[in-house]
Amino acid sequence: LDGLKNFRQWDSLTPGHPEVHHTPGIETTTGPLGQGISTAVGMALAEAQLAEIFNTEDHTLVDHRTYVIASDGDLMEGVAAEAASLAGHLGLGKLICYFDDNKITIDGGTDLSFGEDVGKRFESYGWQIITVEDGEDLAALRTATHEAQRNLTQPTLIMVRTIIGIGSPNKAGKSAAHGSPLGEQEIELTKAHYGWPTDASFLVPADVAEHMGKAVARGQRDQASWQETFEAYASANPEKGAEWSRRMSGQMPEGWDQNLPQFEEGGSLATRKSSAKVLGELMGRLPELVGGSADLAGSNGTKHPQYGTVSRGSYTGQTIHFGVREHGMAAICAGMVLHGGFRPFCATFLVFTDYMRPAIRLAALMKQPVIYIMTHDSIGLGEDGPTHQPVEHLSALRAIPNVHVVRPGDANETREAWLYAMRRTDGPTVLVFTRQGVPTQNAQAVGHNPQKGAYVLAGDDQKAPEAILMASGSEVSIAMAARDMLEAKGTATRVVSVPCMEAFLAQDADWQQAVLPSDVRCRVAVEAATDMSWHRFLGFEGVFIGMKGFGASAPAKVLFEKFGITAEAVAAAANR
Amino acid sequence: LDGLKNFRQWDSLTPGHPEVHHTPGIETTTGPLGQGISTAVGMALAEAQLAEIFNTEDHTLVDHRTYVIASDGDLMEGVAAEAASLAGHLGLGKLICYFDDNKITIDGGTDLSFGEDVGKRFESYGWQIITVEDGEDLAALRTATHEAQRNLTQPTLIMVRTIIGIGSPNKAGKSAAHGSPLGEQEIELTKAHYGWPTDASFLVPADVAEHMGKAVARGQRDQASWQETFEAYASANPEKGAEWSRRMSGQMPEGWDQNLPQFEEGGSLATRKSSAKVLGELMGRLPELVGGSADLAGSNGTKHPQYGTVSRGSYTGQTIHFGVREHGMAAICAGMVLHGGFRPFCATFLVFTDYMRPAIRLAALMKQPVIYIMTHDSIGLGEDGPTHQPVEHLSALRAIPNVHVVRPGDANETREAWLYAMRRTDGPTVLVFTRQGVPTQNAQAVGHNPQKGAYVLAGDDQKAPEAILMASGSEVSIAMAARDMLEAKGTATRVVSVPCMEAFLAQDADWQQAVLPSDVRCRVAVEAATDMSWHRFLGFEGVFIGMKGFGASAPAKVLFEKFGITAEAVAAAANR
């Protein structure tokens, strides 16, 4: 969070790539290629859903296009392919993308590496294709745009043939005009080519100033007219009007967090299943909670068909079938939350966060509260084997600034994890759930404590113990069993459940000290993952029990034994 | 490495997904969707290059197809789109992909999320498309395969319409036949449908056994015949024959690592530039060193056109233009090394390893020594801003088992980093380089020490110091300047350069103790990145100087100052 404070210092600088919240008019952060068009698909989907929900026969509250300018580099990225394919599948007719087809990449001509028939490819996704032969031909661009606007059932790709660095006598049409400045001399030559005074800097020609001045007035007029529409709408439909204002403000309705599922001690429930229960309940209360899975809805616990499903021409449902497109899915969710009116979630197996990282990182940088539901969170998933078993992912996600990773240890911690994620407004949360059953702990001891990131689950919380056992997720029950062994031999042992390191590190020093007294150096951490993120809590004397490499294909129980992640190992480490 | 030892324990188990090295006949590890087809593109490219280099008019040493079976899930993944597009661009005619078009995903019919015209899409990439209407029609499959084989200038997609779980009376054609077992009763019904004995388990029908038995004999015949060809070839072309054997064995030629560039103390050189020098030298000595960049060749220092460039119909060059396809690039490199005869490298900015992670992880799991050249490694890249500035990536990459991350601190460390990467044979190496200049340190003190992961760069290496300053990459020079300040005030200070944590952790305890004496607790680590991976070396008493969040857009010098990553800050921390 310190980093974020630093970040604000830089608001006065012009970012090197477009960054939302820094420069007026910037609607999303781009730069990493393919992210812009993919985020835009989420914005267009958000518009389609809100239009369907809120517009009435008499009043049109929501009716705007999402415009994208994309380069060949953007279109080469896989994430763009994923998102564009889904946009075509869903028929997002208000999405219009101008392809800046300048035939130049940084390394040279696109013929070095990009031989695709781009139009045909987008046609295969179900897009309308329009070609503009000359990017300087404003009339042709206008005609193309109008044609795109008229098609309400297909997204449109307008392929605009352009010349990079146009007007620069020596660099136009060359890759030299891409990544580096033209240079002083070439700038002068370019100004001369345009008939501009060569010594003027940041020149705004009079006709441009006039044109843009009109844009401001037009914008104000449009906004006033929309405001009028909204007032008429709200007085004709007071409930809908209030709901619109609520959703766009990001406020959740009164009582949304009351009487959520409570789980009794004992029994065994996979946290993905307790998550499904809580999510199902929340979706009923919060229509803005919209999302889905990358083709693992049943496994991820995101299958709640009673709240409807988004499909081509019918956008109101709360479930989106993203297909096997993890990266596009994450970018689309960022677009929905940037649009406003949504709290999107998306889901897959934890190991596949690897596919989503560029979009997760951008959500963190943009401070967008997307929720990622990541199940099958360790070797505990069993027979699927090491390709599906995350071992480094908890550390790797905890490493991303402003991403909070919550891995609850039982069903009640899962409820609290959801509350924590829903209350975050300034960044994304990764919710990490087991495939396999885990016992429900003492609900009293859990309480709302998980929201503080780490807390004393068992043992005297007033008196410093001889040993501290730290754990998250499915390993909390291993730590509890290890504590029984240690206490039986007379060692005063505390179990600290650590569902969220980021939340714990944000607590005041008193809480941190109360939970992890700094003079108790006999510490063992247990997590069915690699150790990197635990060392800060272990110091040189502490011991980590977990994974040292990749997993293997076998039932969960066998794997925990074979990899030595057991209560016996934890107790033995504490004894040592 | 302990993890890898564990890993071997499991060789006797059948993996849940195909894993190379575990089951005979498995040529690559798949499971994470899209990786198989993308890896296959690398295999096909390897075949094309070796065929061009080694075949003569009289002897054909290399002439094989690469066959892929891909699902709709594979084809939905962006990585598959990237790799397939490049395969079409390069005209890899010996790549043949059967698309298992069963219209079923885990969540239900493909109509939920996958409305593409797949054939048209692959046509847009430049592939040949053949359709087989019935996956049970062996004659049609054979005809299609022959047609695919005849086309040597385009990869072929054979779209095979199939029924998932065919023969199962209640689950055929349904998603129930995808992710979970049929169940005992349904298995019996299915066997009954096929007219098989319902109580037989692992039944191999006689005609199948006969057919497969012939395959074994045919394989032996083919291998013997190839061996004959090779012997004739080697006797007619002894140099080429020896070179073939050398390359396929993975042995590097005598003296490959001698007389590499030495850099004199002083001066300032970006490590990406010293890397470019060393790489250029190595490419001249090692024709198997083949690779390129995702459209940043100049920036990454991988522009060595004197060794030729791969293009459609001409595959011998050592440079590949991957286009802006980081993920596909990484998977293709894994395929080349799996094929044999290559030491592939690929390059982009460090921040974009996020796009490549699934393929990096698979290379690590498969123990394939791909080399990733990752430049622009910190806020030191400057004006491009936080979207391009890695802060969490060093920790996030260090977290992946069997990935070694080497971030050299100067030009001579860069040479050693390359030697280290080239000598690795059992896993991938990420080479991390600066954009900005860094001073060259005392070459004597550097020596070959970087290969041990961490070493004493300055200060008495026999006597335990009062303070230890640890650093990697561009921050080594900051630690050196901080040492000057501390020594000037009489504090005996050691600078430990840490180019590779994984290499250091693999050293014996004596070396580790000699470099980082365990009783010296006054330790400061400095790295222009977040702290996670450093805590294990800092303990509770140590201090980390680095990033706490995302970067910003400004010149490198300004950023280091503003984020407090300075010699003054390091010295002050040590004094505290």
Interface residues (C-beta under 8 A of the other chain):
Chain A: L1 D2 G3 L4 N6 F7 Q9 W10 L13 T14 P15 G16 H17 E19 T29 T30 G31 P32 L33 G34 D72 G73 D74 M76 E77 G78 V79 A80 A81 E82 S85 L86 G88 H89 T105 I106 D107 G108 L112 S113 F114 G115 E116 D117 V118 G119 K120 R121 E123 S124 Y125 G126 G179 S293 D295 L296 A297 G298 S299 S311 R312 H321 F322 G323 V324 R325 H327 G328 V351 F352 D354 Y355 R357 P358 R361 L362 A364 L365 G382 E383 D384 G385 P386 T387 H388 V391 E392 S395 A396 R398 A399 I400 P401 N402 S518 T530 D531 M532 S533 H535 R536 G539 F540 M547 K548 G549 F550 A552 S553 A554 K562 F563
Chain B: L1 D2 G3 L4 N6 F7 Q9 W10 L13 T14 P15 G16 H17 E19 T29 T30 G31 P32 L33 G34 D72 G73 D74 M76 E77 G78 V79 A80 A81 E82 S85 L86 G88 H89 T105 I106 D107 G108 L112 S113 F114 G115 E116 D117 V118 G119 K120 R121 E123 S124 Y125 G126 G179 S293 D295 L296 A297 G298 S299 S311 R312 H321 F322 G323 V324 R325 H327 G328 V351 F352 D354 Y355 R357 P358 R361 L362 A364 L365 G382 E383 D384 G385 P386 T387 H388 V391 E392 S395 A396 R398 A399 I400 P401 N402 S518 T530 D531 M532 S533 H535 R536 G539 F540 M547 K548 G549 F550 A552 S553 A554 K562 F563
